[in-house]
Amino acid sequence: MPLIYSCEFVPSNLPAIEPIEAPLPFRSIIEFERWLRDVYIPRTLIPRIIDDPRFPYIVDANKTECWGIFSFDGACKKCCQTYASTDLSQFPDFETFLRGKIFSHNHSKKSTLSINEVVLWAFLQIIEFRSVTEECTYLIKPINHEWPDPERLTNRINEVCRSIILENPTYSNKEMRHKCYQILAGEGFFIYEIV
């Protein structure tokens, strides 16, 4: 079986990510997400702590994400592994590659997409992006393939998040983001679904 390797942009000051076998290329996003649930996510739940002075902090080497990048017609274009904290803004060629694609990945914290992800993917004009957890998949996609202006989207996210926290100070970050995306979807910023 082929191997999914580390993304070429994994920071060099973090431990190397071990390749994992997978039925590449995945025939569909659904097949990829089923594999994430059956194989990849359970692997991320087993701590593998590395406390090594060569690394900037104590690292759980299994807390990684597997990214599946698919074309508009659903063809698998790339699968790779990375740490969740990988900053893509330093890699414009990779960002260019992502434009117009469908992006799916695992979230080990059983939560919806992060606000930084939403803004970045809107800026990159991603067709659809998906966060796969053990129980479900959260997805956000533009209405009629048209994202709102990223600055306008960021400002509205900040306004909505502030008002949610003021009204519901006991909400967790996960609950707040979920409610925020529901409100923004209701206002026509994008489509937000849980499947």
Long-range contacts (C-beta under 8 A, 24 or more apart in sequence): 4-66, 4-79, 4-80, 4-81, 5-80, 5-81, 6-80, 6-81, 6-82, 7-67, 7-80, 7-81, 7-82, 7-86, 8-80, 8-94, 9-82, 9-86, 9-88, 9-90, 9-91, 9-94, 10-81, 10-82, 10-83, 10-86, 11-83, 11-85, 11-86, 13-54, 13-55, 13-56, 14-55, 14-56, 14-59, 14-83, 15-50, 15-52, 15-55, 15-59, 15-61, 17-61, 17-64, 17-81, 17-82, 17-83, 19-81, 20-66, 20-81, 22-79, 24-76, 24-79, 25-75, 25-76, 25-79, 26-68, 26-76, 26-79, 27-76, 28-74, 29-68, 29-70, 29-74, 29-102, 29-104, 29-130, 32-68, 32-70, 32-76, 32-79, 32-104, 33-68, 33-104, 33-130, 33-132, 33-137, 36-66, 36-68, 36-104, 36-105, 36-106, 36-132, 37-132, 37-134, 40-66, 40-106, 41-106, 41-108, 41-132, 41-133, 41-134, 44-106, 44-108, 45-108, 63-108, 65-105, 65-106, 65-107, 66-105, 66-106, 67-103, 67-104, 67-105, 68-103, 68-104, 68-105, 69-97, 69-98, 69-101, 69-102, 69-103, 70-101, 70-102, 70-103, 70-104, 71-101, 71-102, 72-100, 72-101, 72-102, 72-127, 74-102, 77-101, 88-120, 95-124, 98-124, 98-126, 99-124, 99-125, 99-126, 100-125, 100-126, 100-127, 101-126, 101-127, 102-126, 102-127, 102-128, 102-129, 102-130, 103-128, 103-129, 103-130, 104-129, 104-130, 104-131, 104-132, 104-137, 105-130, 105-131, 105-132, 106-131, 106-132, 106-133, 107-131, 107-132, 107-133, 107-138, 108-133, 109-133, 109-174, 110-134, 110-135, 110-174, 111-173, 111-174, 111-177, 111-178, 112-138, 112-174, 112-177, 112-178, 112-181, 113-138, 113-140, 113-177, 113-181, 114-177, 115-157, 115-161, 115-177, 115-180, 118-153, 118-157, 118-181, 119-150, 119-153, 119-154, 119-157, 122-147, 122-148, 122-150, 122-153, 122-190, 123-147, 123-150, 136-194, 136-195, 137-194, 137-195, 138-192, 138-193, 138-194, 139-191, 139-192, 139-193, 139-194, 139-195, 140-181, 140-190, 140-191, 140-192, 141-190, 141-191, 142-190, 142-191, 143-188, 143-190, 143-191, 147-190, 148-189, 148-190, 153-184, 153-189, 156-184, 156-187, 156-189, 157-184, 160-184
